[in-house]
Amino acid sequence: MKSARELRNVIKRTTVLANVEEAHIKLTLRPVRNNIGKAGALLGVSPRPVGKRTAFQKMKSAQTRADQPRLTEFGATGAGSAAAAKGAGA
């Protein structure tokens, strides 16, 4: 049991550290208008890890958005659309 508990603690610490790193990168990218090179210079690292981290975030957020239902799935001619309402004399 001790090793399972230690593993859980390591995973928790790693997750917290990754979240702090992500927040720090986001806060650094804002003032430099998402310039990865300038953000890397401010953070004291090469632009590569900053770019990889932001690419990972974009991929993660795109995956999250893909899991959510879209309002445009029914198209412009759906029963509840404005075009259908105009055609129905509404």
C-alpha positions, -999 to 999 in steps of 0.1 A, spaced: 0 0 0 28 24 7 40 24 -29 5 30 -42 1 60 -19 35 74 -29 25 70 -65 -7 90 -60 12 117 -42 37 119 -71 9 122 -96 -8 149 -76 24 169 -73 31 165 -110 -4 177 -119 -1 207 -97 33 216 -111 20 212 -147 -9 235 -139 14 261 -123 37 260 -153 8 263 -177 -6 294 -159 29 309 -158 34 305 -196 -1 319 -203 6 350 -181 39 355 -199 24 351 -234 -2 379 -228 21 409 -226 42 398 -256 11 391 -277 17 354 -279 52 357 -293 67 324 -282 103 336 -287 99 367 -265 80 346 -239 108 320 -239 134 348 -234 113 362 -205 110 328 -189 147 321 -194 141 290 -216 143 284 -253 111 290 -273 108 253 -281 93 242 -247 70 272 -247 58 263 -282 53 227 -273 33 236 -242 11 260 -261 6 234 -289 -4 208 -263 -29 233 -248 -44 240 -282 -48 203 -288 -63 197 -254 -88 226 -258 -98 215 -293 -105 180 -280 -126 195 -252 -145 216 -277 -150 185 -300 -167 167 -272 -193 195 -267 -224 197 -289 -224 224 -315 -253 247 -323 -246 246 -360 -249 209 -364 -284 212 -379 -273 236 -406 -289 269 -418 -320 252 -431 -330 234 -399 -365 238 -386 -355 264 -360 -333 285 -382 -340 321 -393 -342 311 -429 -369 285 -422 -388 311 -402 -387 336 -430 -399 309 -455 -428 300 -431 -440 336 -432 -429 344 -396 
